[in-house]
Amino acid sequence: MRVIIASDHGGINLRNEIISLLEEMNINYENIGCDCEGSVDYPDYGIPAAERVADGEFDYGILVCGTGIGMTISANKVKGVRCALVHDVFSAKATRQHNDANVIALGERVVGPGLAREIVSHFLTEEYEGGRHANRVEKIKAYEEQ
C-alpha cells in the first residue's frame, strides 16, 4: 500500500501525527508538504496529491487543513478521486465500505490527534464491499466520463 499525504499550514501538526501512525503501521507514504509557518493555499497541495492518487501512483490520499473542507472540495475536482471529509470513525469505515473512497480529508481544528489516528487506521484497513454499493460508485464514474 502506498499513501500520499499533504496539508496546508492549518494542518501541519495533525499531518505529522498521521505520519507517525503510518510509520507505526509500516505503510509506505510520501509527504508533499507544506512545511511552512506562513499561510498557503490548500489547492496547491490537495490537487497534486489527488492527481497522484487518480493516476494510480498511490492507493490512497490523506489531506489535512484547518477544517478539511477546502481540501475535500479541491480533491473532488480531480477525475477519479472520491474524497470524503471524515471527522468520526463510523464515517471513515463507511466511506471505504460503501463509497470506495480513495482520499480522505481531516480538519486539524476539528479532530484531535487520537481520533485522527483511529480514523486513518480504519480508513486504510476497511475494504470496499461492492455489492449494492457498486452501482452507485459506477454512476459517479460514468458521470465523470461525460
C-alpha positions as CSV (number, residue, x, y, z in Angstrom):
1,M,0.0,0.0,0.0
2,R,1.2,3.5,-0.9
3,V,-0.3,6.6,0.7
4,I,0.3,10.3,-0.2
5,I,-0.2,12.8,2.5
6,A,-0.4,16.6,2.3
7,S,-1.5,19.6,4.3
8,D,-1.7,23.3,4.2
9,H,-0.4,25.5,7.1
10,G,-3.5,24.8,9.1
11,G,-3.0,21.0,9.1
12,I,0.8,20.5,9.7
13,N,0.5,19.2,13.3
14,L,-2.2,16.7,12.6
15,R,-0.5,15.6,9.4
16,N,2.7,14.9,11.4
17,E,0.7,12.8,13.9
18,I,-0.8,10.8,11.0
19,I,2.7,10.3,9.5
20,S,3.8,8.8,12.9
21,L,0.8,6.4,12.6
22,L,1.7,5.5,9.0
23,E,5.3,4.7,10.2
24,E,3.9,2.5,13.0
25,M,1.7,0.7,10.6
26,N,4.7,0.2,8.2
27,I,2.9,1.9,5.4
28,N,4.8,3.4,2.6
29,Y,4.0,7.1,2.2
30,E,5.1,10.3,0.6
31,N,4.6,13.7,2.4
32,I,4.3,16.5,-0.1
33,G,4.0,19.3,2.4
34,C,3.5,22.0,3.3
35,D,6.3,22.6,5.8
36,C,5.9,26.3,6.4
37,E,4.6,28.6,9.0
38,G,3.1,31.1,6.7
39,S,-0.3,30.9,5.1
40,V,-0.5,28.8,1.9
41,D,-3.4,27.8,-0.4
42,Y,-4.8,24.4,0.2
43,P,-5.5,23.6,-3.5
44,D,-1.7,23.9,-4.2
45,Y,-1.3,20.7,-2.0
46,G,-4.7,18.9,-2.2
47,I,-5.0,18.9,-6.0
48,P,-1.5,17.5,-6.7
49,A,-2.0,14.8,-4.1
50,A,-5.4,13.8,-5.5
51,E,-3.9,13.7,-9.1
52,R,-1.3,11.2,-8.0
53,V,-4.0,9.0,-6.5
54,A,-6.1,9.3,-9.6
55,D,-3.1,8.4,-11.8
56,G,-2.5,5.2,-9.7
57,E,0.8,6.2,-8.3
58,F,-0.7,6.0,-4.8
59,D,-3.5,3.8,-3.5
60,Y,-4.9,6.4,-1.0
61,G,-4.5,10.1,-0.1
62,I,-4.8,11.8,3.2
63,L,-5.3,15.6,3.2
64,V,-5.3,17.9,6.2
65,C,-6.3,21.6,6.5
66,G,-7.9,23.6,9.2
67,T,-11.4,22.1,8.7
68,G,-10.8,19.6,5.9
69,I,-13.4,21.3,3.8
70,G,-11.1,23.1,1.4
71,M,-9.0,20.0,0.8
72,T,-12.2,18.0,0.2
73,I,-13.5,20.4,-2.4
74,S,-10.2,20.7,-4.1
75,A,-9.5,16.9,-4.3
76,N,-13.0,16.2,-5.6
77,K,-12.3,18.3,-8.7
78,V,-9.9,15.6,-9.8
79,K,-11.4,13.0,-12.1
80,G,-11.2,9.6,-10.4
81,V,-11.0,10.8,-6.9
82,R,-13.7,10.2,-4.3
83,C,-12.6,12.3,-1.3
84,A,-14.6,12.2,1.9
85,L,-14.5,14.7,4.7
86,V,-14.2,12.5,7.8
87,H,-14.4,13.6,11.4
88,D,-15.5,10.3,13.0
89,V,-14.7,6.6,12.9
90,F,-18.1,5.5,11.6
91,S,-17.7,7.7,8.5
92,A,-14.2,6.5,7.9
93,K,-15.4,2.9,7.8
94,A,-18.5,3.7,5.7
95,T,-16.7,5.8,3.1
96,R,-14.4,2.9,2.3
97,Q,-17.1,0.2,2.6
98,H,-19.8,2.0,0.7
99,N,-18.2,4.7,-1.4
100,D,-14.8,3.2,-2.3
101,A,-13.3,6.5,-1.3
102,N,-9.6,6.7,-2.2
103,V,-8.9,10.0,-0.4
104,I,-9.9,11.4,3.0
105,A,-9.7,14.9,4.4
106,L,-9.5,15.8,8.0
107,G,-9.5,19.1,9.9
108,E,-6.9,19.9,12.5
109,R,-9.2,22.4,14.2
110,V,-11.9,19.8,14.3
111,V,-10.3,16.4,15.1
112,G,-7.8,15.7,17.8
113,P,-4.7,13.6,17.3
114,G,-6.0,10.4,18.9
115,L,-9.3,10.4,16.9
116,A,-7.4,11.2,13.7
117,R,-5.2,8.1,14.3
118,E,-8.3,6.0,14.7
119,I,-10.0,7.5,11.6
120,V,-6.9,6.9,9.4
121,S,-6.3,3.4,10.7
122,H,-9.9,2.4,9.9
123,F,-9.9,4.1,6.5
124,L,-6.7,2.3,5.5
125,T,-7.9,-1.1,6.7
126,E,-11.5,-1.3,5.6
127,E,-12.4,-3.0,2.4
128,Y,-14.9,-1.8,-0.3
129,E,-18.0,-4.0,-0.1
130,G,-19.1,-3.6,-3.7
131,G,-22.5,-5.3,-4.0
132,R,-25.4,-2.9,-3.7
133,H,-22.9,0.0,-3.5
134,A,-21.2,-0.8,-6.8
135,N,-24.0,0.6,-8.9
136,R,-23.7,4.0,-7.1
137,V,-20.0,4.2,-7.4
138,E,-20.3,3.3,-11.1
139,K,-22.8,6.1,-11.7
140,I,-20.2,8.6,-10.3
141,K,-17.5,7.2,-12.6
142,A,-19.9,7.3,-15.6
143,Y,-20.7,10.9,-14.9
144,E,-17.0,11.8,-14.8
145,E,-16.7,10.4,-18.4
146,Q,-19.3,12.8,-19.8
